[in-house]
Amino acid sequence: MATELLRSVSERLSGCVRKGDTVARLGGDEFAIVQCGIESPEVASELADRILKAISVPFEIRGHVVRVAASIGIALAPDHAGDAEGILKAADVALYQAKSAGRDGYCFFDKEMSLSAKSRRELVGELRHAIQNEEFELHYQPIINAKTGRICAAEALLRWRHPSKGLIFPDQFIPLAEETGMITQIGEWVLRTACTDAAGWPVGVKVAVNLSARQFSSDNLADVAIYALAESGLSPEQLELEITESSLIESAAECLRTLRQLKNLGVTIALDDFGTGYSSFSQLTMFPFDKIKIDKYFTQNMTKRPDCAAIVQATLVLAQGLNMETTAEGVETSEQHQLLRLAGATSLQGYLFKRPCPLAQINFEEVYGSHRIEDAA
């Protein structure tokens, strides 16, 4: 089927170009088009628009309707390069930029892109070096039992201790790790390390670990979890795996199978960032979740916006009806804390109690009764 789809795509591309233009498949699902003697960049833009329109029409392959998306990078000679190799590299950089901006679009090359591509290549190399030299570390943010004020869990948060740039937060490197596939190896390290750390915690205190979409789609996630638990000696009941809604969208059947395997181990499954993306009540009945994590956007706006307060209240009532626990993220004020506690939130997490910090700075015996926002460390 893949071969037939590629053949159909090539036919449509050939139908978009002028007589004398060249259409070639570079490999995989990448094609190159060479136009000579164009009068202005607008001609290239018009071609890109024709291609996007043509590719947007569904393909019928062996009785199946197949929809594909296209991303296009455009480079001009001699403006962007003077030889074929340089033009191809420039077009490839522009293609990467187009993909980053979302599917079904095109982008012209510019020099800033070249600098950005160079920085990206350097970061990829540094990230590989970080994996090999164990430059990562975990910080933890306590999760507080809403009734007792005691720590009932702690979320593991990844940090990169770069030898020259210092501490790097995950939003600066996780997207690249996911794109390159390195997130799988990093994620396994996080899971093993978190389980090892938590094995020394008080009985009943869980460690919460985030799973990326790529990790979750892998075939051996349950095996990785089993190995991490066995190696550390941590009880499965003390491990909580957090999964975002977007991870469930692409392959629901495979996700359900993996979740059931993890659930059978005794691991707690939490739906993270509930309400921010593809939220659907059907997900709460389709997948075996034990907990809902309410996104900090709703928590921090619940005292300012009636709609956010209504969503928080409805989520808490729904969770109670489904016999699920809840964690409200992003708690920063005593007012938010009191409202969430009275509304029935199971647990709370946020700067009001403690910022993420190294494990050595957490006192598991502390009771959070009088609350303040901690100063930035």
C-alpha positions as CSV (number, residue, x, y, z in Angstrom):
1,M,0.0,0.0,0.0
2,A,2.9,2.4,0.8
3,T,4.4,1.9,-2.7
4,E,1.0,2.6,-4.3
5,L,0.6,5.8,-2.2
6,L,4.0,7.1,-3.1
7,R,3.2,6.4,-6.8
8,S,-0.1,8.3,-6.5
9,V,1.7,11.2,-4.7
10,S,4.3,11.4,-7.4
11,E,1.6,11.6,-10.1
12,R,-0.1,14.5,-8.4
13,L,3.2,16.3,-8.0
14,S,3.9,15.8,-11.7
15,G,0.5,17.3,-12.4
16,C,1.4,20.5,-10.5
17,V,4.5,21.4,-12.4
18,R,5.3,23.0,-15.7
19,K,6.7,21.3,-18.7
20,G,10.4,21.1,-18.3
21,D,10.3,21.1,-14.4
22,T,11.9,18.1,-12.7
23,V,10.2,16.0,-10.0
24,A,12.3,13.4,-8.2
25,R,11.9,11.2,-5.1
26,L,14.8,11.6,-2.8
27,G,13.9,8.7,-0.5
28,G,11.3,7.7,2.0
29,D,8.4,10.2,1.7
30,E,10.6,13.2,0.5
31,F,10.4,14.6,-3.0
32,A,12.4,17.4,-4.7
33,I,11.1,19.7,-7.5
34,V,13.5,21.8,-9.6
35,Q,12.1,24.8,-11.5
36,C,14.3,26.7,-13.8
37,G,13.9,30.3,-15.1
38,I,11.2,31.4,-12.7
39,E,10.6,35.1,-12.9
40,S,10.0,35.8,-9.1
41,P,9.6,34.0,-5.8
42,E,5.9,34.3,-6.2
43,V,6.1,31.6,-8.9
44,A,7.5,29.2,-6.3
45,S,4.8,30.2,-3.9
46,E,2.1,29.5,-6.5
47,L,3.6,26.0,-7.1
48,A,3.7,25.3,-3.3
49,D,0.0,26.3,-3.1
50,R,-0.9,24.0,-6.0
51,I,0.9,21.1,-4.4
52,L,-0.7,21.6,-1.0
53,K,-4.1,21.8,-2.6
54,A,-3.5,18.7,-4.7
55,I,-2.1,16.6,-1.8
56,S,-5.0,17.7,0.5
57,V,-7.5,15.6,-1.6
58,P,-7.8,12.1,0.0
59,F,-6.2,9.2,-1.9
60,E,-8.1,6.0,-2.5
61,I,-5.7,3.0,-2.2
62,R,-7.0,-0.5,-2.5
63,G,-10.5,0.6,-1.4
64,H,-9.1,2.6,1.6
65,V,-9.3,6.4,1.9
66,V,-5.9,7.7,2.9
67,R,-5.2,11.3,3.9
68,V,-1.7,12.8,3.9
69,A,-0.3,16.2,4.7
70,A,2.6,18.0,3.1
71,S,5.4,20.3,4.3
72,I,7.4,22.2,1.7
73,G,10.8,23.9,2.0
74,I,11.8,26.4,-0.8
75,A,15.3,27.6,-1.7
76,L,16.3,29.9,-4.6
77,A,19.5,30.1,-6.6
78,P,21.7,32.0,-6.6
79,D,20.2,33.9,-3.6
80,H,20.5,31.1,-1.1
81,A,23.3,29.0,-2.6
82,G,25.3,28.7,-5.8
83,D,25.4,25.0,-6.4
84,A,23.0,22.0,-6.3
85,E,24.3,20.7,-3.0
86,G,23.9,24.1,-1.3
87,I,20.4,24.6,-2.7
88,L,19.4,21.1,-1.5
89,K,20.7,21.8,2.0
90,A,19.0,25.2,2.1
91,A,15.7,23.6,1.0
92,D,16.1,20.9,3.7
93,V,16.5,23.6,6.4
94,A,13.4,25.4,5.2
95,L,11.5,22.1,5.1
96,Y,12.4,21.5,8.8
97,Q,11.1,25.0,9.6
98,A,7.9,24.3,7.7
99,K,7.4,21.1,9.6
100,S,8.0,22.9,12.9
101,A,5.3,25.4,12.1
102,G,2.8,22.6,11.4
103,R,1.7,20.4,8.6
104,D,0.2,21.7,5.3
105,G,2.5,24.7,4.8
106,Y,5.6,26.0,3.1
107,C,8.6,28.1,4.0
108,F,11.3,30.0,2.2
109,F,14.9,29.6,3.4
110,D,16.6,32.5,5.1
111,K,20.0,33.0,6.8
112,E,18.5,33.0,10.2
113,M,17.2,29.5,9.6
114,S,20.8,28.4,8.8
115,L,22.0,29.7,12.1
116,S,19.1,28.1,13.9
117,A,19.8,24.8,12.1
118,K,23.4,25.0,13.2
119,S,22.4,25.6,16.8
120,R,20.0,22.7,16.6
121,R,22.7,20.4,15.3
122,E,25.0,21.5,18.1
123,L,22.3,20.9,20.7
124,V,21.6,17.4,19.3
125,G,25.3,16.6,19.8
126,E,25.3,18.0,23.3
127,L,22.2,16.0,24.2
128,R,23.8,12.8,23.0
129,H,26.8,13.6,25.1
130,A,24.6,14.3,28.1
131,I,23.1,10.9,27.8
132,Q,26.4,9.2,27.5
133,N,27.9,11.1,30.4
134,E,24.9,11.1,32.7
135,E,24.5,14.8,32.9
136,F,20.8,14.5,33.9
137,E,19.4,14.8,37.4
138,L,15.9,14.6,39.0
139,H,14.3,17.3,41.1
140,Y,11.0,16.6,43.0
141,Q,7.9,18.6,43.8
142,P,5.9,17.3,46.7
143,I,2.2,16.5,46.3
144,I,0.2,17.2,49.5
145,N,-2.7,15.3,50.9
146,A,-5.5,17.9,51.0
147,K,-6.9,16.6,54.3
148,T,-3.8,15.9,56.3
149,G,-1.3,18.3,54.9
150,R,1.3,15.6,54.6
151,I,3.3,14.6,51.6
152,C,1.5,11.8,49.8
153,A,3.6,11.8,46.6
154,A,6.3,13.7,44.8
155,E,6.6,14.3,41.0
156,A,9.9,13.6,39.4
157,L,11.0,16.5,37.2
158,L,14.0,16.2,34.8
159,R,16.9,18.7,34.8
160,W,20.0,18.8,32.6
161,R,23.2,19.9,34.4
162,H,25.1,21.2,31.4
163,P,28.9,21.5,32.0
164,S,29.0,25.1,30.7
165,K,25.4,26.3,30.5
166,G,24.4,25.2,34.0
167,L,21.0,23.9,34.9
168,I,18.7,23.5,31.8
169,F,14.9,23.0,32.2
170,P,13.1,20.4,30.2
171,D,11.1,22.8,28.0
172,Q,14.5,23.7,26.3
173,F,15.5,20.2,25.3
174,I,12.6,17.7,25.7
175,P,10.9,18.7,22.3
176,L,14.2,18.0,20.6
177,A,14.7,14.8,22.5
178,E,11.2,13.6,21.3
179,E,11.9,14.6,17.7
180,T,15.2,12.8,17.6
181,G,13.9,9.7,19.5
182,M,16.4,10.2,22.3
183,I,13.4,10.7,24.7
184,T,13.0,6.9,24.9
185,Q,16.5,6.5,26.4
186,I,16.1,9.5,28.6
187,G,12.7,8.4,29.8
188,E,13.9,5.0,30.8
189,W,16.7,6.6,32.8
190,V,14.1,8.9,34.5
191,L,11.9,5.9,35.4
192,R,14.7,3.8,36.8
193,T,16.2,6.7,38.8
194,A,12.8,7.8,40.2
195,C,12.0,4.3,41.3
196,T,15.5,3.9,43.0
197,D,15.0,7.2,44.8
198,A,11.5,6.4,45.9
199,A,12.5,3.0,47.3
200,G,13.9,4.9,50.3
201,W,10.8,7.0,50.9
202,P,8.2,6.4,53.7
203,V,5.7,3.7,53.0
204,G,2.7,5.0,51.1
205,V,4.5,8.0,49.5
206,K,4.3,7.6,45.8
207,V,6.6,8.9,43.0
208,A,4.9,10.3,40.0
209,V,6.7,10.0,36.6
210,N,5.7,11.7,33.4
211,L,5.6,9.6,30.2
212,S,6.1,11.2,26.8
213,A,3.9,10.3,23.8
214,R,6.8,8.5,22.2
215,Q,7.5,6.4,25.3
216,F,3.9,5.6,25.6
217,S,3.7,4.4,22.0
218,S,6.6,2.0,22.4
219,D,6.0,-1.7,22.7
220,N,8.1,-2.3,25.7
221,L,6.9,0.3,28.2
222,A,5.4,-2.3,30.5
223,D,8.7,-4.3,30.4
224,V,10.7,-1.1,31.2
225,A,8.4,-0.4,34.2
226,I,8.7,-4.0,35.5
227,Y,12.5,-3.8,35.2
228,A,12.7,-0.4,37.0
229,L,10.5,-1.8,39.8
230,A,12.4,-5.0,40.2
231,E,15.8,-3.3,40.0
232,S,14.9,-0.7,42.7
233,G,12.7,-2.9,44.9
234,L,10.0,-0.3,44.8
235,S,6.4,-1.5,45.4
236,P,4.3,-1.1,42.2
237,E,1.7,0.7,44.4
238,Q,4.2,3.4,45.0
239,L,4.7,4.2,41.3
240,E,2.4,6.6,39.6
241,L,2.7,7.2,35.8
242,E,1.3,10.4,34.3
243,I,0.0,10.4,30.8
244,T,-1.2,13.4,28.8
245,E,-4.4,13.4,26.8
246,S,-2.5,13.9,23.5
247,S,-0.7,10.6,24.0
248,L,-4.0,8.8,23.8
249,I,-5.2,10.2,20.5
250,E,-3.1,8.6,17.8
251,S,-3.5,4.9,18.7
252,A,-6.2,4.3,21.3
253,A,-6.2,0.5,21.0
254,E,-2.5,0.2,21.6
255,C,-2.7,2.7,24.4
256,L,-5.5,0.8,26.1
257,R,-3.5,-2.4,25.9
258,T,-0.4,-0.8,27.5
259,L,-2.4,0.9,30.2
260,R,-4.0,-2.4,31.2
261,Q,-0.6,-4.0,31.4
262,L,0.6,-1.3,33.7
263,K,-2.6,-1.4,35.7
264,N,-2.3,-5.1,36.2
265,L,1.1,-4.5,37.8
266,G,-0.5,-2.4,40.5
267,V,0.8,0.9,39.1
268,T,-1.3,4.0,39.5
269,I,-2.3,5.7,36.2
270,A,-3.0,9.4,36.2
271,L,-4.4,11.6,33.3
272,D,-2.2,14.7,33.3
273,D,-3.2,18.3,32.3
274,F,-6.9,17.4,32.2
275,G,-9.0,20.0,30.4
276,T,-6.3,21.6,28.3
277,G,-6.2,19.6,25.1
278,Y,-8.4,16.8,23.7
279,S,-10.5,16.3,26.9
280,S,-13.3,13.9,26.5
281,F,-15.4,12.3,29.2
282,S,-15.3,9.1,27.2
283,Q,-11.6,8.8,27.8
284,L,-12.3,8.5,31.6
285,T,-14.5,5.5,31.0
286,M,-12.5,4.0,28.1
287,F,-9.1,4.0,29.8
288,P,-8.3,2.7,33.3
289,F,-7.3,5.9,35.1
290,D,-6.9,6.1,38.8
291,K,-6.4,9.9,39.0
292,I,-7.1,13.1,37.2
293,K,-4.6,16.0,37.4
294,I,-6.3,19.3,37.0
295,D,-4.1,21.7,34.9
296,K,-2.7,24.7,36.7
297,Y,-4.4,27.1,34.2
298,F,-7.7,26.3,35.8
299,T,-6.4,26.2,39.3
300,Q,-4.8,29.6,39.0
301,N,-7.8,31.2,37.4
302,M,-10.5,29.7,39.4
303,T,-10.7,32.7,41.8
304,K,-10.7,35.1,38.8
305,R,-12.9,33.5,36.2
306,P,-16.3,31.8,36.9
307,D,-15.8,29.5,33.9
308,C,-12.5,28.1,35.3
309,A,-14.1,27.7,38.7
310,A,-17.0,25.8,37.1
311,I,-14.6,23.5,35.2
312,V,-12.7,22.7,38.4
313,Q,-15.8,22.0,40.3
314,A,-17.3,19.8,37.6
315,T,-14.0,17.8,37.3
316,L,-13.9,17.2,41.0
317,V,-17.6,16.0,41.1
318,L,-17.0,13.8,38.0
319,A,-13.9,12.3,39.6
320,Q,-15.8,11.5,42.8
321,G,-18.5,9.9,40.9
322,L,-16.0,7.7,39.0
323,N,-14.2,6.9,42.3
324,M,-11.0,8.6,41.0
325,E,-8.5,10.6,43.0
326,T,-7.6,14.2,41.9
327,T,-4.6,16.4,42.1
328,A,-4.9,20.1,41.5
329,E,-1.7,21.5,40.0
330,G,-0.4,25.1,40.3
331,V,-1.7,25.9,43.8
332,E,-0.1,29.3,44.7
333,T,-2.4,31.0,47.2
334,S,-4.1,30.1,50.4
335,E,-7.5,31.0,48.8
336,Q,-7.0,28.4,46.1
337,H,-5.9,25.9,48.7
338,Q,-9.0,26.3,50.8
339,L,-11.4,26.3,47.9
340,L,-9.9,23.1,46.4
341,R,-9.8,21.4,49.8
342,L,-13.5,22.2,50.5
343,A,-14.5,21.2,46.9
344,G,-13.1,17.7,47.5
345,A,-9.7,17.7,45.8
346,T,-7.7,14.7,46.9
347,S,-4.3,16.3,46.7
348,L,-2.6,19.5,45.9
349,Q,0.6,20.6,44.2
350,G,2.2,23.9,43.7
351,Y,4.5,26.7,44.9
352,L,2.3,27.4,47.9
353,F,3.8,24.2,49.4
354,K,7.2,23.8,47.8
355,R,9.0,24.4,44.5
356,P,10.7,21.6,42.7
357,C,14.0,20.9,44.4
358,P,16.7,18.2,44.9
359,L,15.5,15.2,46.9
360,A,17.8,16.1,49.8
361,Q,15.7,19.2,50.4
362,I,12.4,17.5,51.0
363,N,11.3,16.6,54.5
364,F,8.7,13.9,54.2
365,E,7.7,14.4,57.9
366,E,6.7,18.0,57.4
367,V,3.0,18.9,57.7
368,Y,1.9,21.8,55.5
369,G,-0.6,23.7,57.7
370,S,0.3,27.3,57.4
371,H,1.2,28.1,53.8
372,R,3.2,30.6,52.0
373,I,4.6,31.0,48.5
374,E,8.3,30.0,48.7
375,D,11.0,32.4,47.5
376,A,12.6,31.4,44.3
377,A,15.6,29.3,45.0
